[in-house]
Amino acid sequence: MTRRLCVDDLLDLAVPEQPALSPDGGRVAYVLRTLDAVSDSTQRNIWLVDAAGNPSRQLTFGNADTAPAWSPDGASLSFLRESEGHVQLYIMTPGDHRFRGLGSLPLGVGKPTWSPDGTKLAFAAFVPGRNTGSDAPVVADGRVYQSDGLGLLGTLTRQIHVLDVASGKTVQLTHGDWHARDPEWSPDGGHVAFAAGPAADNDASLVAPVHVLAVDVPDAQPVLVGPDDHVVSGVEWSAEGDALFVVSSRPVGHAAVIRLPLDGSPAGNLTASLDRNVMGGAPAYPGAAPRVINAGRSVLFCIRDLGCTHLYEVDVDGGEPRPVLRGDGLVVSELSVAGNTVVTVLKTPDSFGEIASVDLSDGAVRVWTRHGSNFAETEFFPRLERWFPISDGTVVQGWIIRDPESEGPQPLLLDIHGGPHNAWNSAADDVNLYHQELVARGWTVLLLNVRGSDGYGADFYRAALGKWGIADAQDFLEPLDVLVAEGVADPDRLAVTGYSYGGYMTCYLTSRDQRFAAAVAGGVVSDLRSLAGTSDSGQFLSDRELGGPAWTDAPGYEAMSPLSAVERVTTPTLIFHGADDVRCPVGQAEQWHAALCELGVVSRLVLYPGGSHLFTDVGRPSHRIDFNRRIVEWVEKYANGVDSEREPMPARSGAGVDLNE
């Protein structure tokens, strides 16, 4: 007998991440992410599955183990383990579960990559700067001094290191007051390529082009490869070692797979004909770094198309890119290649994600794991695709979640994605479980990929630059008018929610339109002027997304900022925010809450201690369940007249700190 998905099912999720295919193509080591209610933590351990179809088995039990990587001979597996706040490097033999630490660095290490001969590991790691004691003042001479999820960096910098596996000795290769990341070995093992911004104006330009550094040459300096005005998010060497393939972009716009010859020849854009964004992969964003296949003749990469993330290949010398794995509701994340096999984490409309492979010789797809089997008797309400014409001629894609057996107008929740360049799709969603619970309670949920969303071409992607709210508000409101006219939505029971950019748009819409009976704004931005100087990405947003610094266009910033029209808000509003968020700083939520309280509008502010901007995805399980439940309860109470609010939870339980009215 089937049942419906609910918020509490979050604790039963088991989702694979970070697959690593063994060199012989016969085994996949991967991270399994689970949630533990007792410790109130997200746990990650290394698991192994083989091509013979045997059940997956757990290799490590540290509960904070990540980044598995096979040695070139397939005999050893390196991984990272976090303990007491520091991440260190370990190596194990999968057959006997024995492992050993490979030295330690005071500030931990980053994801390692093996040298071709298996004798060394390269990784990025933070190194101390001046005044870096735990109680020392944080000194910032530039604008990059904090990072969401890490906090205040001060003068810490991330540098490239190489560790000798036999001796455990570590050598720091780069030295500078800039950050380096993503090291990749050349085929001969003599060089590493990495992204960094060592130019004198990097703090202002925020670029991170690719560099190459000789490993065994004393005092070698990084050599810039290709344009110096790009942001690189993934690096791969050609099979011959004479070129690099990178996921690269010039802010703000589509990323592309760029071929960078090491001899100084012109760079080549291998994906320009697609008019789609290449996804290099990042927290809360799918995709992966490019991977060379077919004996070096072609390159694998991921693109976003109509909200989904698909796998493509292109010849290294150019030509038309070809699909390898695509389809409605498919989302590809992370790639590992051996021979003619590529493995990935594949999400579908019926799966939160499993390890899957594609045979590159015939395109056959095979699922290796079954970690979602505990939801075999759980029925998901599907996301049904719908396209909405807007009055200016634009057409936006959306999805409606609704009980197919329901009839007549229902309360409707408009949910707005973040970014603004993220995108909804029809794959199963392990973050926003309140969608499924609300539909089971008789609601309709509407998801829209409006102007600025990714997967619809470069012009659509850039359509809201410098016009946040102004360019895209009608893309939200006109589809609501359509659904009301069709008898799908009850005009008196409309609610709106969103997180990050979605939280911004929730505030913007309720300050310009009074149709909503309830609003829930998460990861809020309410004042774009103060955001520019307080967010860890504030300069990037102001310069690239908003048209320039606030002082160059005060009227434009005022027109885009929700706070400039807060006196028009009448909608009861729940605001939830990570207390340690520095991407959308918590003061943005506090300003909105304070203004609503001053105006006599029903407002509730909930802060989640220790929560970064991504706490909704990777935070404490109690926090994730709490914000999901609060959304359900708030919109039920204020838009649907159903008061099912729980008793306040004590702060020590892990719930958000509720600053009521």
N, C-alpha and C positions, 0 to 999 in steps of 0.2 A: 504494500500500500504506500503510495507516494504522499509526501507532505510538502509544505511550502517552506522556502528559505526564510529565516528570520535573523535579526541582529545578533542574537546569542550564538549563531552558527559560526561567527568569526573565530571562536576558540577551537573549532574543529578543522580549520584550514591547515593544509600542508602543501606548500607550493615550492616547486624546485626553482633553483636559481644557479647561475654561474657554471654551466656545463663545461667539462673538459674531456674531450675525446682522446683516448689513448692513441699513441702513434700507430698501432696496428689496426685501429678502428674497431676493436672488439669490446672495449669497456668505456663507460662514461662515469667519471667522478663528478659529483655535483653537490651543491648546497641545498639542504632541505630546510625551509623556513617554517617554523611552527610557533604557536603562541602558548605560553604556560601561565595559567591563571594563578597558581600558587606563588610563583616568584614574580608575577606580574611583569613578564618580560617576553620579548621576541627572541626565540632561540634558533640558532643556526648550527647544523652539524653536517659533516661530509658523509655522503652516501655513495654507493657504487652499484651500477647495474651493468649487465653484460649483454652482448648481442645474441646469446643463446636463448634468451627469454626467461632466465631464472629471476626469481623475485629480487627486488632491490634489497641491499643490506647496508646497515649503518657502520661506518668506519670510525668515526670520532664521536666523542661524548663530552666535549668541552662546552657545548651550548653557545659558543661564540666563535665558531670556526668557519672560515670563508676562504675564497680565492684558491681553489685547488688547481694545481698545474702539474702535468706529467713531465718527468725528465725525458730527454730525447730517446732513451732506450726503453722507456715504458716501465722500468723497474721501480722507480721511486715517484712519490707524489709530494710536492710541497704544498703548504697551506699556511694560513694566518690564524692565530688564536689571540683573542682579546682576554686579558686578565688584569684585574685591578686598574682598568682604565688605559692600559697600554697594549698595543698590538705587536706581536712578535712572530717570527718566522720559524716554522717547523718543517721537518721532512719525515716521511714515513714510508714503510714498505707495505702496500695494501694486503699482501698475502698473510702477514703475521701480525698486523696492527701495531708493530713497534714504531715508535717515532722519537725523534730527538730535536732539541732546540738548536738553532743555528745562530748562536750569539744573540745579542740584544742591543738595541739602541734606546737611549733614554726617552725618546718621544715616539717610539714605535716605528713600524715600517708599513709601506704600501704594497699593493699587489705585485708579486714577483713574476719575472719571466726568465726562463732557462736559456743559457747560452747554447748554441748549436752542438757543442761538444759535451754538454752536461756537467761542466766543471764549475760554472758560475751562475749566480742569479743576480739580475738587475732589478732595482725597485726605486721608487721615490720615497723619501722620508723627510719629516720635519727635522730641522736642526736649530739649535738655540741661536738667538741673536743677542744683542745687548739687553741687559735688564730683563731677563726672562725667568726669574724666580717666581714661585707661585704667588708670592705677595708683593712682587715688584710692580711699580707703576707701569701701565701700558703706554708706550710712547709711539706716536704715529707722526711721521713726517710727510706721509702721503695719504691717499684715500683708501688704500687696501690694508685694513688692520683688523677685520673681523670676517667671520664666515659662518653662515647658518649651519647649525649642527656641530660646529667646533667652538664657537664663541670668539673671544678676543684672541687674536693672533699676535698682536703687537709687532715685534720684529722677527718672529719666527718665519722661516722660509722653507719651502719644500725643495729638496735637492736630490739629484740622481746618485745612487750608490751601487756598488757591485760587491757581492759577497762570494768568497771562495768556499765552495761546498765542503771540501776536505778539511780545511783548517778552521773554518768559521770566521776568518778575518774579513772585515768590511773596509772598503775604501770609498771615500766620498769623491765623486768625479766632478761635480759642478760646485761652484762657490759663487754666490752673488746675492744681492738683495732683491731677488725675484724668485718666482716659483717655477719649478720644472715638474713635468709629469709624463706618464704613459711611455716609459722606455721600451724600445723594441730592438732586438739584436739584428745586426746584419747577417746574411747567410754565412759569411766566413768568420763571424764572431769577433771581428776586429773593431767594430763600431756599434754604438747605440744611437738610435734616433729618438727624439722626444720633443714635446711641445713646451715652449717657454717664451717669456717676453722680456728678455734682458735689455732691450733698448732703453735709452735714458727716459723716453716719454711714455714708457709702458703704463705707468700709473694713471696717465691721462687717456691713453689710447685704448687700453684694455685688450690689446691683441695678444695672441699667443701662437706665433708661427712655429714651424718645425725646424729643428736643428739636428746636426749630426756631430758626434764626438768620438774621437779615437780612444779606445779603452786602455790600451797598454802604452800610450805615449805620455811620458811625464809632462805635467803642466799643459796638456792639450786644451785648446779653447773650443767652445761650441762654434760650429760653422752653420750659418743660416742657409737653408735650402728653400728656394722659391720665394714668393712674395712675402713681404714683411708686414702686411696689413691684414692678415687672415687670423681667424681663430680656429685652431686645429683641435679636433676631438677624437681622433683615432688615427693610428699610424700602422702601415704594413710595408715591408720591403718587397721589392720585386725578387723573383727567383734568382736572377743574376746578380743582384746587389747593386744595380746601376741606377735605380730609381726608387722613389717612395710613392705609395698610394695613401692619401690622407682624406679624411672627412673634414672639409674646410669651408668656412663661410666668411663673408664680410658682413659685419653687423649693419642693419638687420635685414636678413633675407634668407633664401634657401641655402642650405649647405649642399655641397657637391662632392663627388669623388674626384680628386685632382691627382693627376700623375705629375710628379716632380722629378725630372731627370737630375742626377747628381752632377752632370757635366755642364750645367748652366743653361741647357736648352730650354726653350719656352715651356711653361707648364701647360698641361692639357686638361680641360674639363671633360670627363668621360660620361657625365650624366646630364648634360645641358638639355638634350632633346626631350627628356622626360617631363620637364616643368613640374617636378615634385621635389620635396625636401628629403635629402638623405639623412637618415637617423643614425647618429653615432652611438646612441645609448647613453642614458644618464638617469639618476634617481628620479622616479616618477615618469620617465620617458623611455619607451621601448627602443629597439634598434641595437646596433653593434658596430664595432670597428670593422673596416674592410678586411677581407681575407683572400689571399691569392690561391687559385685552384688550377686544375688542368695543367699540371707541370709548369705553372707560371704563365699560362696563356690568357687567363681571364681572372677577374676579380669579383668576389661576392660582396654585396652590400644590401642595406635595408632602406626602403623609402616609405613615406607615409602617403597613402592614397585613400581618399574618401574616409578618413578617420582611422583606417586599418594600417598596419605596418607589414609590408610584404618584402619578400626576398628576391633580389635580382642579381644577374651577372652581366658583365660587359668585358669585351676583349681589352687587353692591356694597351693595345694600340688604337683603341677607339672603335666606333661602330655603334649600332643601335643596341641599347641594353635589352636584355631578355628576361622575362619572369621565370623564376625557379619555384617559388611557393607563394601563391596569392589566392584570395578568395574572400567572400563576404564574411566578416566577423573574425578573420584571422589576424593575430598580432604576434609578430616574431620578435624575440628579444634574445640577444647574445648569440654568438656563433663560435663553433670550434670545428676544425676541419682536419681530416686525415684521409689521404687517398681520395677516393670518389665519394666519401661520406661527409656530410655536414650535419652537426647536431645543434639544436636550438631549444629554447623554451617556447612552446607554442600554446597560445590561448585561443579558445574557440567560444562560440556562444554557449556551449555546454560544459566548458572546462575553465577553471581558474589558471591552468597552466600545467603542462607535462613536458618531460623530456621527449623530443621527437627528432627523427633524422630524415634527411632527404638523400636518396641515392642519386648522385649527380649524373650517372650514366643513363638512367631511365626515368628520373623524376619521382620514383616511388617514395611515398611517405610512410613512416612507421613510428608508432608511439611506443616508447620504451618503458615508461613508468605508469603507475596507476594510483597515484597518491590522492586523487579525487574520488576514489571508489567509495569513501564513506558518505558521499553525496549521491550515490547511485539511486537512492529512493527519494531524492529531493527534486522537486519540479521547479524549474526557473520560469518566471514569466518572461517571455522573449521580448527583445527590443525590436519593434516593427518599424522598418524604414519608411520615411515620408519626406517628400520634398515640398518646400513652401516658396511660392513666388512672392517677392517683396515689391512694393509699389514702384520703386525706382528701376525695376528690371532685374535686380539681383535674385538669384535663387539659392536658398539655403537648405542643406540636408539636415534631417532630424530623425529621431527615433521616439516612438511612443511606447510606453510600457503600461499595459492595461490588461485586466482580466478579460480574456476573450468571451467569457460567458456573461459579462456585465452589460447592462443596457442603460441608456439615458445619460443625462449630464452627471458628471462626477466632480468631486473636488480635484483640483489639478495642481501639481507642484512643478514649476519650471526650475530646472537645475542647470546652473551655468558652470562650464568647465573653467579651469585656470589657464595660465599662460602669459598673455592671451593666445599664444600659438600652440596650445595643446588641442586635443580633439576627442570627442566622444566616438564610440564605435559600438558594434553590437556584440562584442565579446563579453564573457562573464566578468563581473566586476567584484573584486574581493575587498574593495575599500568602502563603497557606498551601499552597504547592505540595507540601509533604510529604504532604498527604492523598492526592493522586493517586499519588505514588510508593509509599506504603505499601500502597495497595490493589493496585497492580501486583505487590507482593511477597507478596500473600496475606492482607492485613489487611482488617478491617472498621473503618470510622470512623463514630462516632456523634456527631451534633451536636444539641443540645437548646436550645430557647428556654424556659427555666424561669421561675418567678415573678421578676418584676423586668424581664424582657425587654420590648422595645418592639413594639407592633403588635397587642396583645390587649385593649385597653381600659385605662382609668385605674386600676381596682381592681387588675388584674394588674400594671400598671406599678409601683404603690406597695406591692405585697404583701410585699416584703422590707425595707422601710424600717425601720431600727432592729433588724433581725433577719437581718443578713447571715449566711449559712451555716445559721442555725437554721431559717429559713423555706423555704430552697430546696434543702438537701442531699438530701432524699428525692426531689426532682424529678430528680436525677441518678442516684441509686442504684437506685430502683425500676425504671426502664427497663432498667438493666443486668440486674437479676434476670429481667425478662421475656425479654430476648434470650438469656440463659444457658439459661432453661427451654425456649426454642424451639429450642435447638441452633444458634443463630447465632453465639454467642460462647463461647469456651473460658474457663471460670471461673479457670483457672490462668494465663491469658495476657491479663490485663486491664491496660491502661495508661491514664493520665490526663495531660492537658496543658491548658494555657490561658495566656492573656496578660492582664496588667492585672488586672481583676476575675477573669478566668479563672486567672491565676497565684495570686491570693489563694485562690480556691476549690480549686485543686489542693493547696495547702498545708493548707487547712482539712479537705478530705476525707481526706487521708493522715494527718492528726493525729487523726481520729475514726473511721477505718475502715481495716482492714488488707487489703482484698481486692486492692489494686493491686500488680502485680509491678514496675511501673516508673512513674515520674512525671517530668514535665518542666514546670517552673514558670517562666514568663517575666514580666518586668515586675512583680515580686513585691510583695505586701503581706503581711507576717507579723505586724506589731504595730500595731493600729489606734490605740493610744494615742500612740505616737511619730509616726505618720503625720500626726495632726492638727496638729502644730506644725512639721513639716518639709516637707510637700508644698506646692506652689504652689496646690493646691486643698484643702489640709487643713481649713481652716475651713469651707469649703462642705460637704465630706464629713461632717465631724463634726456640724455644725449641721443639715444637711438630710437626709443619708442615714443617719446612725448614731444619731439620737435626741437629740443635744445634746452639749455638751462632755464630754470623758472624765471630768472630775472630778465631773460630776453623776450618773454611772452607771457606777462602776468595775466592778461585777459584770457589767453588760451588755457592756461592752467586753471584759472577760476572756472571756466566753462566746463572743463573735464572733471573737476573735483566734486565729489558728493557733498562735502562739507559746505560748499558755497551756496547750496540750496537746502540745507538740512531743515530750515524752518517750514518747509513744505511737507515734511514726512508726517504721516498719520498712522503708518502701519506698525503694529506691535512687532518688535524686533528682538530676536535672540542673536547674541554675538558670542562666538567662541573663538579662542585664540591660544596658540602656544605661548606660554609665558616667557620662553627664551628665544622666540622668533626674532631673527635679525634680518630676514628677507623682507617681510612685511612687519616692521617693528610693532610691538604690542601697544605703543602709544597711539597707533592708528585706530585700534579698537577702542582704546580708552577715550580718545577724542569723540568718537561717534557716540559711544554710550553716554558720556557726560552731556553732550549736546541734546540727545534725545531726552534724558532725564530733566534737563533744564527746561525743555519745551513741553514737558508733561506727557510725552509719548511712552507707552509701555516698552520698557527695555530691560533686558537681562544680559549681563556680561559674565561669561564663564571662561576662566583662565586655567590652563593645564600646566602645572608646575613642571619645569624641565623640558617642556615641549618645544621642539624646533618648528620651523615652517612645515616640515614633512611629518609631523607627529601623527597626522591622519593616516599616513601610510606605514610608518615604521615606529610609532610611539608605543607607549605602554598599552597592553591589551585593555586594561580597565579604562584608559582614556579613549581608546578607539570605540569601545562599546558604548561608553558614556555619551560621546558626541553623536553617535548614530541614534541612540535612544532619545536624546534631547530633541533632535530634529523631528522625529516622529511625534513626540509629545507636544511640541510647540505648535506645529502646523495643525495637528488634530484639535488642539484646544482653541486656537484663534481663527482658523479657517473653516473647521468642520464642526465646532461646538462640542467636541468630545474631550472631556477633561480626565485624562488618565495619568496625570503627572505623579511621579514617584515621590516618596519622602526624600528630603535632601540626604545625600550620602556624606558620612564624615570624611574630612579631608584626608585622614590617614589611609582610607580605603583605596586611594588612587584616583578617585573621581576628580573632576575639575573643581576648582574653587569658585563657588557660585556667589557672585556679587550681585545680589538681587535688587532690582529696581534702584 
